[in-house]
Amino acid sequence: MVDLTPNSSFSLTIRLTLPNRAGMLASVTHAIAEVGGNLGQISLIEQTRYISTRDLSVDAASTEHAERIVQAVKAVDDIKVLDVYDCTFNLHRGGKICMHSKLPLKTQADLAMAYTPGVGRICTAIANEPEQVYSLTIKSNTVAIVTDGSAVLGLGNLGAEAALPVMEGKAMLFKEFAGIDAFPICLANQDTDSIIATVKNIAPVFGGINLEDISAPRCFEIEARLRQELDIPVFHDDQHGTAIVSLAALINALKLVNKSLPKVRIVINGAGAAGVAIARLLRKAGADSIWMCDSKGILSKKRTDLTPQKQEFAVETMGSLADALVGADIFLGVSVPGVLTPEMVRSMGKDPIVMAMANPIPEIQPEAIVDDVAVMATGRSDYPNQINNVLAFPGVFRGALDCRAATITTNMYLGAAYAIASLMNATDLDREHIIPSVFDPRVVTAVAAAVQQAARQDGVARR
């Protein structure tokens, strides 16, 4: 198991009692440090002349690591552990989102207007003029987050129920970052035609569709057909959100090494939904030399096992990932942990850029190549340069909804990527800061504006 940095996703709170004398708390904190726990807040719950009760918040690196921390605390003399709380599980209890009414219902008149009989007038108005649905209902600011649970994070095919916590989290991000009302739609069906039919049937409620955690290659067909058959934006975040943020980061990383996109050779490891989308967007942005690898090595024209999506990026060369990286300028990983070695990185060209985005464990640990790369990025929040889709999708949908776009175009992706990259001033740009923080309040506004401008240029904006 790779030694990971302790982080808040494996945080726990330990409630304990200890003798109220000097040095006892220090012995506990020392025990935590000895097993690699990252101590956070310490709260005094109750204290008497002889005993004190405290809550200690600790970040761990894994479930197993958290258990080692608890056992280390229990082993301290005169300490009694009363309870252990998994902070992440506690945060999810009861769900993370809910629905609130925007208007009070306090009188008979309120009820008559909000529901029957007054609502009948609104129904008739929409029936007579369907476009009124955007101004008289929630449609103009509502997104469906649709999944079949077939590719949940990096965990695999977990099914609809197990996908729901991710979709709830996504809905939170839509609301908190862009003010969009999003709702999880987790489908207990993994048949392509059934999914498409279901989404089409629920589309009247929503102003946009965000596809999420649907396995490749089905996700390509589902997105393509829904775009053809619906008149609202359809966006597969695992593809296009990842591609937008990857391009934004790469734009700024290339500035640091004085290289240009058309002149570099890019190796992408992982030829699923994210890898193919990244390659397509990089090509649109001007990249001329892209070598893609999957678990069997380079996508070569000599291979007979390639899907149509993989065939788009097949090259004459055959070989392994190690062969592909010799002399390459950039490694982009959307694959699995541990496939990239320090030796492979050292075989790359001058001032290599490595973006190892597998989560939660990257293709290579940054510590292993700190002196061998010009720029390093991962998908993790506890390392610099996190490639996080939340930089893209809230602003993309904010812009698309605000201009009532009929679809989302490649130029809208490009506009979003360049908008994100532009927020890093030359004075702020360095090897550990190639992309803005997800909490930068400028991001959604900048992305939304760029998306609207591109939508109008492409003729898909209806407002």
C-alpha positions in Angstrom: 0.0 0.0 0.0 1.3 3.4 -1.0 2.0 5.8 2.0 -0.6 8.5 1.4 -0.7 11.9 3.1 -3.3 12.0 5.9 -6.3 14.0 4.8 -9.8 15.0 5.9 -11.6 12.3 3.9 -10.3 9.9 6.6 -10.8 12.2 9.5 -12.0 10.9 12.9 -12.9 12.4 16.3 -11.7 10.5 19.3 -13.5 11.3 22.6 -11.4 10.3 25.6 -11.0 10.8 29.3 -7.6 11.4 30.8 -6.2 12.3 34.3 -6.2 16.0 34.8 -2.5 16.4 35.3 0.4 17.9 33.4 1.8 15.8 30.5 -1.2 13.5 29.9 -2.5 15.3 26.8 1.1 15.5 25.5 1.4 11.7 25.8 -1.7 11.2 23.7 -0.6 13.6 21.0 2.8 12.0 20.9 1.2 8.6 20.4 -0.8 9.9 17.5 2.2 11.5 15.9 4.2 8.2 16.3 1.8 6.4 14.0 1.6 9.2 11.5 -1.7 10.8 12.4 -2.2 14.5 11.6 -3.7 16.1 14.7 -6.3 18.8 14.3 -8.6 20.5 16.7 -8.6 19.6 20.4 -11.8 20.4 22.3 -12.3 20.3 26.1 -15.7 18.8 26.7 -15.7 18.5 30.5 -13.2 18.9 33.3 -13.1 18.1 37.0 -10.4 18.3 39.5 -9.3 14.8 38.6 -10.5 14.0 35.1 -10.8 15.8 31.8 -12.9 14.7 28.7 -11.6 15.9 25.3 -12.4 15.5 21.6 -9.4 15.1 19.4 -9.8 15.5 15.6 -7.2 13.5 13.6 -6.7 13.1 9.9 -5.6 9.6 8.7 -4.5 8.3 5.3 -6.9 5.3 5.1 -9.4 3.3 7.2 -6.6 1.0 8.3 -4.5 3.9 9.3 -7.4 5.4 11.3 -7.7 2.1 13.2 -3.9 2.1 14.0 -4.3 5.7 15.4 -7.2 4.6 17.7 -5.2 1.6 18.9 -2.2 3.8 19.6 -4.3 6.2 21.8 -5.9 3.2 23.6 -2.4 1.9 24.4 -1.5 5.1 26.4 -1.5 4.5 30.2 -4.5 5.9 32.1 -6.4 6.9 28.9 -9.9 5.7 28.3 -11.4 6.1 24.8 -15.1 6.7 25.1 -16.1 6.9 21.5 -14.7 7.2 18.0 -16.6 9.1 15.3 -15.8 8.8 11.6 -16.3 12.4 10.5 -17.0 11.6 6.8 -19.7 9.1 7.7 -21.2 11.5 10.2 -21.3 14.2 7.5 -23.3 12.0 5.2 -25.9 10.7 7.7 -29.4 11.6 6.6 -28.1 12.8 3.2 -26.3 16.1 2.3 -29.1 17.9 0.4 -32.8 18.7 0.9 -35.5 20.7 -0.9 -36.8 24.0 0.5 -39.9 26.0 -0.5 -39.0 29.5 -1.9 -42.3 31.0 -0.7 -44.2 30.8 2.6 -47.6 29.2 2.8 -49.3 31.0 5.6 -52.8 31.9 4.3 -55.6 30.5 2.2 -54.7 33.0 -0.4 -51.1 31.8 -0.6 -52.3 28.2 -1.0 -54.8 29.2 -3.7 -52.1 30.9 -5.8 -49.3 28.4 -5.2 -51.5 25.3 -5.7 -55.1 24.9 -6.7 -57.0 26.6 -8.2 -54.6 29.3 -9.2 -51.8 27.0 -10.5 -54.2 25.9 -13.2 -53.8 29.3 -14.9 -50.1 28.7 -15.0 -50.5 25.3 -16.5 -52.7 26.7 -19.2 -50.2 29.4 -20.0 -47.4 26.9 -20.5 -49.6 24.6 -22.6 -50.4 27.5 -24.9 -46.8 28.9 -25.0 -44.3 26.1 -24.0 -41.4 28.6 -23.7 -43.1 30.0 -20.7 -41.9 26.9 -18.8 -38.5 28.6 -18.4 -40.0 31.7 -16.7 -42.8 30.1 -14.7 -41.1 27.0 -13.3 -37.8 25.8 -11.9 -36.6 24.5 -15.3 -34.4 27.5 -16.1 -32.1 26.8 -13.1 -32.3 23.1 -12.6 -30.0 20.3 -13.7 -30.5 16.5 -13.5 -27.3 14.6 -12.3 -27.8 11.3 -14.0 -25.9 8.1 -13.3 -26.3 4.3 -13.6 -23.6 3.7 -11.0 -21.5 1.7 -13.5 -18.3 3.7 -12.9 -18.4 5.3 -9.5 -15.3 7.4 -8.9 -12.4 4.9 -9.2 -14.4 2.2 -7.4 -16.1 0.5 -10.3 -19.6 -0.7 -10.9 -21.3 -0.2 -7.5 -24.8 0.3 -8.7 -27.4 3.1 -8.3 -27.8 3.2 -4.5 -24.0 3.3 -3.9 -23.7 6.1 -6.5 -26.1 8.4 -4.6 -23.6 9.9 -2.1 -21.5 11.1 -5.1 -24.5 12.6 -6.8 -25.6 14.3 -3.7 -22.2 15.8 -3.3 -22.3 17.0 -6.9 -25.7 18.7 -6.3 -24.1 20.5 -3.3 -21.3 21.8 -5.6 -23.7 23.0 -8.2 -25.7 25.0 -5.5 -22.7 26.3 -3.5 -20.6 27.4 -6.4 -23.1 28.4 -9.1 -26.5 28.7 -7.4 -27.9 26.0 -9.6 -30.6 23.6 -8.2 -29.4 20.1 -9.2 -30.9 16.8 -8.2 -29.5 13.2 -8.2 -31.1 10.8 -10.6 -29.6 7.3 -9.9 -31.0 4.8 -12.4 -31.4 1.1 -11.5 -30.7 0.2 -15.1 -27.5 -0.1 -17.1 -29.0 -0.6 -20.5 -28.1 2.2 -22.9 -31.4 2.4 -24.7 -33.4 2.4 -21.4 -31.1 5.1 -19.9 -31.6 7.3 -23.0 -35.4 6.8 -22.9 -35.6 7.6 -19.2 -33.6 10.8 -19.5 -35.7 12.0 -22.4 -38.8 11.3 -20.4 -37.7 13.4 -17.4 -36.1 16.1 -19.4 -39.2 18.5 -19.3 -38.3 19.3 -15.7 -34.7 20.2 -16.3 -32.7 22.9 -18.0 -29.7 20.7 -18.4 -28.4 17.1 -18.0 -25.2 16.3 -16.3 -24.2 12.7 -16.9 -21.9 11.2 -14.3 -20.1 8.0 -13.5 -21.3 6.0 -16.5 -18.8 3.5 -17.8 -17.1 3.7 -21.2 -17.8 3.0 -24.0 -21.5 3.3 -23.3 -21.1 6.8 -22.0 -20.1 8.0 -25.4 -23.3 6.7 -27.1 -25.5 7.9 -24.3 -24.2 11.4 -24.5 -24.2 11.6 -28.3 -27.7 10.3 -28.7 -29.1 12.6 -25.9 -27.5 15.6 -27.5 -29.2 14.7 -30.8 -32.6 14.1 -29.2 -32.8 16.8 -26.6 -32.9 20.6 -26.9 -31.2 21.3 -23.6 -27.4 21.0 -22.7 -26.1 17.5 -22.1 -22.7 17.4 -20.4 -20.7 14.3 -19.3 -18.5 15.7 -16.6 -16.2 12.7 -16.4 -15.3 13.4 -20.0 -15.5 17.1 -20.6 -15.1 18.5 -17.1 -11.8 16.6 -16.8 -10.7 17.7 -20.2 -11.5 21.4 -19.6 -9.5 21.5 -16.3 -6.6 19.4 -17.7 -6.3 21.8 -20.7 -6.4 24.8 -18.4 -3.7 23.4 -16.2 -1.6 22.4 -19.2 -1.9 25.9 -20.8 -0.2 27.4 -17.8 2.3 24.6 -17.2 3.6 25.1 -20.7 4.1 28.8 -20.0 6.5 27.9 -17.2 8.6 25.6 -19.4 8.5 27.9 -22.5 6.9 25.3 -24.7 3.8 25.4 -27.0 1.0 22.9 -27.4 1.7 22.3 -31.1 5.3 21.5 -30.5 5.1 19.1 -27.5 4.6 15.3 -27.5 1.9 14.3 -25.0 1.4 10.8 -23.6 -2.0 10.0 -22.1 -2.3 6.9 -20.0 -5.9 5.8 -19.8 -8.1 5.5 -22.8 -11.5 5.5 -21.2 -14.1 8.4 -21.1 -11.7 10.9 -19.5 -8.7 10.0 -21.6 -10.5 10.2 -24.9 -12.2 13.5 -24.0 -8.9 15.0 -23.0 -7.2 13.9 -26.2 -10.0 15.3 -28.3 -10.0 18.7 -26.6 -6.2 19.0 -26.7 -6.3 18.2 -30.4 -8.9 21.0 -30.9 -6.6 23.4 -28.8 -3.7 22.7 -31.2 -1.9 19.6 -29.9 -0.4 17.7 -32.9 1.4 14.8 -31.2 -0.7 12.7 -28.8 0.2 9.1 -27.9 -2.5 7.3 -25.9 -1.9 4.1 -23.9 -4.3 1.7 -22.3 -3.5 -1.4 -20.1 -2.1 -3.1 -23.2 0.3 -0.3 -24.2 0.3 2.3 -27.0 -2.9 2.6 -29.1 -1.2 1.4 -32.3 -2.8 1.0 -35.7 -1.4 -2.5 -35.7 -3.7 -3.5 -32.8 -7.0 -5.2 -33.7 -8.7 -4.7 -30.3 -9.4 -0.9 -30.4 -12.8 0.6 -30.0 -13.8 3.3 -32.4 -12.9 5.9 -29.8 -9.5 4.5 -29.4 -8.9 4.2 -33.1 -9.2 8.0 -33.4 -5.8 8.2 -31.6 -4.0 5.2 -33.0 -0.4 5.8 -34.1 2.1 3.8 -36.1 4.3 3.1 -33.1 3.8 0.0 -30.9 5.1 -0.6 -27.4 4.5 -0.1 -23.7 3.9 3.1 -21.7 7.6 3.1 -20.9 8.4 3.1 -24.6 5.9 5.9 -25.3 7.4 8.2 -22.6 11.0 8.2 -23.9 11.6 11.8 -25.0 8.0 12.9 -24.3 7.2 16.3 -22.9 4.0 15.6 -21.0 2.4 12.7 -19.1 -1.3 12.9 -18.4 -2.7 10.0 -16.3 -6.3 9.1 -16.0 -5.7 5.5 -15.2 -4.6 3.5 -12.2 -2.2 3.8 -9.3 1.5 3.0 -9.6 1.8 2.6 -13.4 4.4 5.4 -13.7 7.9 4.9 -12.4 10.6 7.4 -11.6 12.7 5.7 -14.3 10.0 6.4 -16.9 9.8 10.1 -15.8 13.6 10.4 -16.1 13.4 9.1 -19.7 11.2 12.0 -20.7 12.4 15.2 -22.4 13.7 18.3 -20.8 11.5 20.0 -18.2 8.8 17.3 -18.2 5.2 18.0 -17.0 3.5 15.2 -15.1 -0.2 15.3 -14.4 -1.0 12.0 -12.5 -4.7 12.3 -11.9 -5.8 8.8 -10.8 -7.8 9.1 -7.5 -7.3 8.5 -4.7 -3.8 7.2 -5.5 -2.1 8.8 -8.4 -0.1 7.0 -11.1 3.0 8.0 -9.2 3.6 9.7 -5.8 4.8 13.3 -6.3 7.5 12.7 -3.6 9.2 10.1 -5.9 9.9 12.6 -8.7 10.1 16.0 -7.0 13.5 16.8 -8.5 12.8 15.2 -11.9 9.8 17.3 -13.1 9.2 20.9 -14.0 5.6 20.7 -13.0 3.6 18.1 -11.1 -0.2 17.9 -10.8 -2.6 15.3 -9.3 -6.3 14.9 -8.6 -5.8 15.1 -4.8 -6.5 18.1 -2.7 -3.5 17.5 -0.4 -0.9 18.2 -3.1 -0.4 21.4 -5.2 -2.1 21.8 -8.6 -5.2 19.7 -8.0 -7.0 19.0 -11.3 -10.6 19.2 -10.0 -13.7 19.2 -12.2 -15.4 21.7 -9.8 -13.4 24.4 -11.6 -15.4 23.6 -14.7 -18.9 22.2 -14.5 -20.6 24.8 -12.3 -19.5 27.6 -14.6 -20.2 25.6 -17.7 -23.8 25.0 -16.7 -24.3 28.5 -15.2 -23.3 30.0 -18.6 -25.3 27.4 -20.6 -28.5 28.0 -18.5 -28.2 31.7 -18.5 -28.1 32.0 -22.3 -30.5 29.0 -22.6 -28.1 27.1 -24.8 -29.6 24.3 -26.9 -26.4 22.2 -26.6 -22.8 22.5 -25.4 -20.2 22.8 -28.1 -16.4 22.2 -28.3 -15.9 26.0 -28.5 -17.7 26.3 -25.2 -15.3 23.8 -23.6 -12.3 25.7 -25.0 -13.7 29.0 -23.8 -14.1 27.5 -20.3 -10.5 26.1 -20.3 -8.9 29.4 -21.4 -11.0 31.3 -18.9 -9.8 29.1 -16.0 -6.2 29.4 -17.2 -6.4 33.2 -17.5 -7.2 33.6 -13.8 -3.6 32.8 -13.0 -1.6 36.1 -13.4 2.1 35.9 -14.5 3.2 37.0 -11.0 1.2 34.2 -9.3 2.2 31.4 -11.8 4.8 29.0 -10.5 5.4 25.2 -10.5 3.0 24.7 -7.6 0.4 27.2 -8.8 -0.7 26.5 -12.3 -4.5 26.6 -11.7 -6.8 28.7 -9.5 -8.3 27.4 -6.3 -11.7 25.8 -6.5 -12.7 28.4 -3.9 -11.6 31.3 -6.0 -14.9 33.3 -6.4 -13.9 34.5 -9.9 -13.9 31.0 -11.5 -17.6 30.5 -12.0 -18.2 34.0 -13.3 -15.3 33.8 -15.7 -16.2 30.4 -17.0 -19.9 31.3 -17.4 -19.1 34.4 -19.3 -16.7 32.5 -21.7 -19.3 29.8 -22.2 -22.0 32.3 -23.0 -19.8 34.1 -25.5 -18.9 30.8 -27.3 -22.5 29.7 -27.3 -23.5 32.9 -29.0 -20.7 32.7 -31.5 -21.7 29.1 -32.3 -25.4 30.1 -32.7 -26.7 27.8 -29.9 -27.7 30.5 -27.4 -31.5 31.2 -27.3 -31.3 34.2 -25.0 
